Amino acid sequence: MFDIGEYVVYGNKGVCKVNKIGPIDIPGMSSDRQYYTLSQVFTRGSTIFTPVDNDKSVLRKVLSSKEAKALIDEATTMKPVWIQNDKEREQKFTETLRSADTRSLFEMIISLYQRKERRLADGKKATSTDERYFHAAEDILLGELGISLGMGKDEVKDLIIREFDTVR
């Protein structure tokens, strides 16, 4: 169980803050059931209600600062995973976003970035589907790492870019 004020990752919604725990007063909802009332940290005005005992959606603590630093250090050795079949790849990317698994998100971002670079080198643009998945994964990952490290998303992005530049 999470505590009020704690930061959590809620599936593809990204980082949220636990604002309240208890029954919710919405017609048709059981007053016997306990809910987390979450607010998305990087999306203003959005409130999420999810049962405390929900086992269908990913709800987990954000990485610790130590875990976040280790993940960034490890990122330069991650092997991008690419699925040739468009439908299979899109299904995998959708699952990755829902799982909010930080390592999988990083691998997805690296794969999409490398594909974009190859396409640009060939005189082509990145596909809109690739761009959509890239930005969704980047938003979730940078948000979590930012909270973990006490930094803004842009600062985290710069840190990651510097890390990759040192290994080139």
PyMOL commands that set and color helices and strands:
alter all, ss='L'
color gray80, all
select helices_A, chain A and resi 11-13+65-75+86-99+102-121+128-149+153-167
alter helices_A, ss='H'
color red, helices_A
select strands_A, chain A and resi 7-10+15-22+35-40+47-51+59-61
alter strands_A, ss='S'
color yellow, strands_A
deselect
rebuild
show_as cartoon
